[in-house]
Amino acid sequence: MKAEPRTRILLIAAVAWALFAPLTTAGHVEEQTPGRAEGWLIPETAATERSPVPVTAAMIEKGKSFYLSKCRRCHGQDGTGRGPDADPAHAPSDLTDARRASRNPDGVMFYKIWNGRANPRMPAMKSEISQADVWAIVSYIKTLRNQGPLQDKAPGGSHRRR
């Protein structure tokens, strides 16, 4: 019965692979898709998606109006993440930090707003407003970048944003 230990080893190896292979694959996908690791539902094509709606001053004003009514409670009037309803344990993103732009291109921002997430909680807008309105919010948020309040001067004499 020499085949029995070999069969048992193969069975254990197959079970281990079935249990752990999805974990390593999921980690690989999360690293490649912006936002996925944090619980967002974002298609892999999101990083290259652009607004189908032309960006105009009127669209940005519309986005500002939606931002103030839907996002300000947590992200704050100025987008710094210090709104009155912000969860102190899971502070909302500082939308004024231009360094985050590469991790949050337009399509990624769209899907974060459109789909929201469960934990930490951000309400999904897909049942409340149209896709065009979400694109308007994205356009407005982009105007907030580098608009945060100035702090003391950083080393080297340049101003530092909060």
C-alpha positions in Angstrom: 0.0 0.0 0.0 2.7 2.5 -0.9 0.3 4.5 -3.0 -1.8 5.4 0.0 0.7 7.9 1.7 1.4 9.4 -1.7 -2.3 9.8 -2.4 -2.8 11.4 1.0 0.0 13.9 0.3 -1.5 14.8 -3.1 -4.9 15.3 -1.5 -3.5 17.6 1.2 -1.5 19.6 -1.4 -4.7 20.0 -3.6 -6.7 21.2 -0.6 -4.0 23.6 0.4 -3.8 25.0 -3.1 -7.6 25.3 -3.3 -7.6 27.3 -0.1 -4.6 29.5 -0.6 -4.4 30.2 -4.3 -7.4 32.6 -4.4 -5.7 34.6 -1.6 -2.5 35.1 -3.6 -4.4 35.9 -6.8 -6.7 38.4 -5.0 -3.7 40.2 -3.6 -2.2 40.5 -7.0 -5.3 42.0 -8.5 -5.7 44.4 -5.6 -2.2 45.8 -6.1 -2.9 46.4 -9.8 -6.4 48.0 -9.4 -6.4 51.4 -7.6 -8.6 51.3 -4.5 -9.5 47.6 -4.5 -7.3 46.9 -1.5 -9.4 49.3 0.6 -12.7 47.7 -0.2 -13.8 49.7 -3.2 -15.7 48.1 -6.1 -13.6 49.5 -9.0 -13.4 48.0 -12.5 -9.8 47.3 -13.7 -10.4 49.8 -16.6 -11.3 52.7 -14.2 -7.8 54.1 -14.1 -8.0 55.0 -17.8 -11.7 56.1 -17.9 -12.4 59.8 -18.5 -15.6 61.8 -18.2 -17.9 61.5 -21.2 -19.3 64.9 -20.2 -17.4 68.0 -21.3 -15.9 69.9 -18.4 -17.3 73.4 -18.3 -17.6 76.1 -15.7 -21.3 75.2 -15.4 -20.5 71.5 -14.9 -18.0 72.4 -12.2 -20.6 74.6 -10.4 -23.1 71.7 -10.6 -20.4 69.4 -9.2 -19.8 71.9 -6.4 -23.5 72.0 -5.6 -23.7 68.2 -5.4 -20.5 68.0 -3.4 -21.9 70.5 -0.8 -25.1 68.5 -0.5 -23.7 65.0 -0.6 -20.0 65.0 0.4 -19.3 68.0 2.6 -20.7 66.3 5.7 -17.7 64.0 5.9 -15.1 65.5 3.5 -15.6 69.1 4.8 -16.4 72.4 3.1 -12.9 72.7 1.8 -12.3 69.0 1.0 -9.7 68.4 3.8 -11.6 65.5 5.3 -12.7 67.3 8.4 -16.5 67.5 8.0 -18.9 67.5 11.0 -19.9 63.9 10.3 -16.4 62.5 9.6 -15.6 59.3 11.4 -12.6 60.1 13.6 -11.5 56.4 13.5 -11.6 56.4 9.7 -11.0 60.0 8.5 -12.2 60.7 5.0 -9.6 61.4 2.4 -8.1 64.8 2.1 -9.3 65.7 -1.4 -6.9 68.7 -1.5 -3.8 66.6 -1.5 -2.6 66.6 -5.1 -0.2 63.8 -4.4 -3.2 61.4 -4.2 -4.2 62.3 -7.8 -2.0 59.5 -9.4 -3.7 56.9 -7.1 -7.1 58.4 -7.9 -7.5 59.2 -11.5 -10.8 60.4 -12.8 -12.4 57.0 -13.4 -11.3 55.7 -10.0 -12.8 58.7 -8.3 -16.0 58.2 -10.3 -16.4 54.6 -9.1 -15.6 55.4 -5.5 -18.4 58.0 -5.5 -20.7 55.8 -7.6 -20.3 52.6 -5.7 -19.3 53.8 -2.2 -18.1 51.2 0.2 -19.2 49.5 3.4 -16.2 49.8 5.7 -15.2 52.4 6.4 -18.5 53.7 5.2 -19.0 56.0 2.3 -22.5 56.1 0.8 -23.0 55.0 -2.8 -24.4 57.8 -5.0 -25.7 55.5 -7.8 -29.2 55.3 -6.3 -29.3 59.1 -5.7 -27.8 60.9 -8.7 -27.0 60.3 -12.3 -23.6 59.3 -13.7 -23.3 62.7 -15.3 -23.7 64.3 -11.9 -21.0 62.0 -10.4 -18.7 63.1 -13.2 -19.6 66.7 -12.3 -18.5 66.0 -8.7 -15.2 64.5 -10.0 -14.6 67.7 -12.0 -15.3 69.8 -8.9 -13.1 67.7 -6.6 -10.2 68.2 -9.0 -10.5 72.0 -8.5 -9.9 71.4 -4.7 -6.5 69.9 -5.2 -3.8 72.1 -3.9 -6.4 74.4 -2.5 -6.1 73.3 1.1 -5.2 75.8 3.8 -1.6 76.7 4.0 0.4 75.7 7.1 3.8 77.0 8.3 6.6 77.1 5.8 8.1 73.7 5.1 11.9 73.2 5.1 13.4 74.9 2.1 11.0 77.9 2.3 8.1 76.5 0.3 4.6 76.4 1.8 3.3 73.1 3.0 -0.4 72.1 2.8 -2.3 70.3 5.5 
